[in-house]
Amino acid sequence: MNPYAMSILLSGLSTGTVITMTSNHWFLAWMGLEMNTLSMIPLMSKMHHPRATEAATKYFLAQAMASALLLFATTTNAWHTGEWTIYVQTTTPSLMLTSALMIKLAIFPFHLWMPDVMQGLDMMTCLILSTWQKLAPMALIIQVSSELNPTLLILMGTMSIIFGGWGGLNQSQLRKIMAYSSIAHLGWMLAILPYSPHLTTLALLMYLTMTSSMFFMMITLSSTTINKMATSWVKNTPLTSAMMIVLMSLGGLPPMSGFMPKWLILQEIIKHNMMLITTMMALSALFSLFFYLRLSYTTSLTTSPTPSNSKTTWRLKINTNKTTSTTVIISTLLLPIVPTIMNMT
């Protein structure tokens, strides 16, 4: 893609997100979401491949439906309240707004578009879709969390954790696995949102860091499937070791940083005497942990059949992203400073 076109699209992407996150007006927030979507679609279809075109079309249809529902909900809310300030007062706009934001975030039961869309994209676009595109809808849902139905949020969050872990079990494509990982992590954020928005923000920041570091390493090692991960040792041994640790952090194993948000979320939900929901969330996390362990096992303990092209891979120069080391450190070493983080929130 032309560098000038790329810079314009990335500027539009960031501007739309910033407008939505800083606005206090429903129509302005909707405009920011539309700028965000329209900037993302050319980035998706830049490969000129049928799969990329299919992914861009599916993404456009899902986002257009969510945007139309969001605009209708906010218009109905303005009709009832007489103003466009970001808050929801009546039940019907609240339900429509919840559904629209769930479609934007790919939360159960509106999650099925996410794996198919990510499978047709290149790794850098997948990174943007999994991280940056979650910021604007999450900012809106955190702002109106006190007016939304808490039972509905907890139900959607718990089912997202279950289906996010269940859907990734039988996948061999890393992009689909990361899509189901995104669905499961967003479920954790949504389940705690009615009780502690600060924990939702903390879980979102940890998810963004861990997912970014994982995608940076996948881009550096040119890994798109589980089989290709088995040849990572001959490309960059230290980075492959770090990938194994980040996978454990994504799975939520102590003493990695990924254990911190899940631990705090389960602790907070237990305080509200929701033992059944807590048990379901903890058991459903084992599904996600299984496919992270499978990826880690393939990366660290499996030797590939050494095809002819992998024997000379060590001769090639690997360009490592300078931000990878920072994100890997944050993804693995934050657990000892949990008390300090909680005091800051």
N, C-alpha and C positions, 0 to 999 in steps of 0.2 A: 504494500500500500504506500502511496505517496506520503512522505513525511509531513507535508503541510496538512493533508487531509487527516492523517493520524493525530496531529496536534490539535486540530479543530475538534475532532470527535472526542478526544480525551478531555479537552477543555469543557466541551458541552456536558460530558458525563460528570465531571467534578462540579461544574456550576449548578447543574440540576440537583445534585445531592445536597450541596450547601444551601441552595434556596429552600429545599424542603425541610432541612434540619433547623434552619433559623427562622422560618416563617411562623407567624401567629394567625394566619388567615387560610382557611381551607382551600380557596381557589388558587392562591399562590403556591400552596403545598402541592396541589394537583398539577399545576404547571411545571413545577420542578420534577415531579415524577415523570411527566410526559417528555421533558427534555432529556431526562436520564434514559428513558426507553428508546427514544428516537436516535440518540447517540450510540446506543449499544448495538442496534440492529446492523448498521454497516460494518462494525467490528466483527460481528458474527459471520457475516457473509463475505469477508474479504478473501477467503481461500478459493472461491470460485469452484466449489465442489458440491455435488448434489446433497451430501450429508450436511454441509454447512448451510445450504439454502433451506433444507428441511428444518434444521435447528432454528434458523432465524425466523421462519414462518411460524413454527410452533410457539416460539417465544413471543412473537408479535401478537398472536391470537390470544395467548394467555394474559399478557400484560394489557392488551386493549380491553379485554373483558373486565379485568380488575379495575382499570382506570375508569371505565364507563360506570361500573357499580359504585366506585368511590365517589365519582362526581354526582351520581344520583342520590347516594346516601347523604352527602354534604348539602346538596340542594334541599332535600327533604328536611334535614336538620335545621337549615337556615329558615325554611318555611315555618317550622314550629317555634323556633327560638327568636327569629327576627334579626339574627346577626351571623357573621361568618367566622367568628372566633373559634379557634380549635378547642372545642369541647363538645360532648355529646350529651343530650338531655333525655331523649325519648328512646324507647326500646327498639322500634323498627330501624331507624338509622344506625343504631348501635350494632345490630346484627348484620346489616348490610356492610357497614364499615369493617367489622371483624372479618367477614368473608372476603372482602376486597383485599385487605392487608394480608390475609392468609394465602391468597392466590399469589400475591407479589412475593411472599417469602417462601412459597412451596411448602406449606404446612399441611398435614393431613386434615381433610381428605382431598386437598388440592395439590398434592405433591407429585403426581405422576408425570408432569411435564419436565421436571428438573433433570432426571437421569437421561432421557432421550435428547434433550437439548444439549447437555454437556458432552455427550458422546460425539456429537457432530462438530465440536469446536476444537481449536488448537489450545495448547496448554495455557498460554498467557490470557486468552479470552476466558477460559474456564476459571482462572484465578480471579479475574475481575468479577465474573458472575457469582462466584462463591463468596467473595469478601465485600468488595465495594458496593455491589448492588443490594446488599442487605442493610446498609446503613440508613438510607432514607425511610424505607417502611418501618424499620425498628424504631427510628426516632419518633415517627408518628404514633406507633402503637404504645410506646412508653409514655408519651405525653397524655394520651387518653386512657391509660390503663385503669385509672380509678373509676371511669364511667362504663367500662366494658363488663360483660358478664363473667365473673371469676370462674364459675363452674364450667362454662364453655371453654375458657382459655386452658384450664387444667386438663379437661378432657382431650382437647386438640393436642396439647403438649404431650400428654402421656401416650396417645395413639401415634404421634409422630416419632417418639422414642422407640416404640415397638416396631412400627413399620420401617423406620430408618435402619434399625439393626437387622430386621428380618430380610429386607430387600437386598442388603449388601452381601448376604451369605453366599449366594451362588453366582457371584460376578467375577469375571476375570479381567475386565477392563478397569484400569485405575480411575478413569474419569467418572464412570458410573459408581464406583465404590466411594469416591469423594463426594458425589452427589448425595448418596444415601447417608454418608457421614454428616453432610450439611443438614439434611432433614432431621437426623437424630439430635444434633447439637442444638438446633433451633427449638426442638421440642423441649429440651431442658430449660432454655431461656424462657419459653412461653409458660411453662408449668409454674415457675416461681414468680412470674411477673405480677400477679394480683397481690402478693404479700411483700415482695422486696424488689422494687425496680433497680436498686443499687446492685443486687446480685445478678440481675439480668444484664446490666451494663458490664459487670465484671466478667460474666460468662461470655458475652459477646466479644470483648477485647481479647480474651484468651483464645476463643475460637478463631478470630481473625489472625492472630499471631501464629497459631499452630498450623492452620490451613495455608497461610502464606509461605511458611518455611517448608511445608511438605511440597507445595507446588513448585517453589524455587528449586528444590532438589530434584524433583521429577523432570523439570525443564533442563537442568544441568546434565543429568544422567540420561536424558532422552528415553525415559521409561514411560510407556503407555499401557503395558499389560503386565501381568504377574510374571510371565515368562521372561520378559525383558529385564525385570528387576533382578533375576538370577545372574545376569551378566554385569551387574553394577560394580562388583568388586574389582574387575579389571579396568574400570574407567576411573574411579576415584574412591579409594579405600576409606579415607577419613570421612568423606561425605556419606558414604554408604553406612558407616557405623552411626553417624549422626541421624541418618534416616530411620534406622532401627529404633533409636531412642525416641525420636519424635512420634513414631507410630505408637509406641507405648504410652506416650503422653496423650495422644489423641484418644486412645482407649481408656484413659483415666486411671492408669495404674500408679500407685505411690512408689517412689517419692517424686514423680514427675509433676510438672506444673498443671497438667490436665486433670489431675486428681483434685485440685483445689476447688474449682467451681462446683463439681459434682458433690463433693463432700459438704460444702457449705449449703448447697441447695437442698440436699437430703436432710441436713440438720435443721434447716428452717422449716421445711414441710413437716418434720416430726414434731416441731414445737406447736403446730396447729392441729395435732392429733389426727393426721391423715395417714394412718399406718398402711392401709391398703394401697393407696396411691404410691407411697414411698417404696413399698415392697415391689410393686409392679415396675417402677422406674429402675430400681436397683437390679432386678432380674433381667429387664430388657436391655440394660447396659451391657450384659454379658454377650448378647448377640453381636453388638458392635465390637466388643473386645475380641470376639472370636476371629472376625475377618481382619482386624488389625494384627492379631497374633499370627494369622496365616501369612500376611504380607511380610511381617518381620521375620518369620521363619524362612520364607522364600528368599528374602534379601540376605540373611546372615548365614544360614545353614544349608543352603542348597547350591550345588555346583552345577553349572550349565553343561550341556554336552559339548562345549567348546567348538562351535562352528568356525569355519575358516575365517570369517570376517571378525570374530571376537578376539582372535589371537593377536591381531595388530592394533587393537583398540588402545592399548597403553601408549602407543606411539603418538596418538592424536592429542592435541592440546585441548584441555577442557577449560572453558571460560566459566568461572564461578562468580555468581552474583555477589557483590560486596555486602548486600543486606542479609544474605543467607545466614552468616555467622551470628548476627545480632538476633534474628528471629529464632534461631535454634537455641541460643542461650536462654532467651525469655521463655521459650516453650518447655524448657526442661528444668530450670533452676529457681523458680519463683516460690516453691512450696515453703521453704523455711521462713519467708517474710510474710506469711499469711496474716499474723496479728497486726503488722504494720499496715498492710493493705486494708484490713477491715477497720482500723482506726481512722484511716484517711477517708473511708466512705461513710 
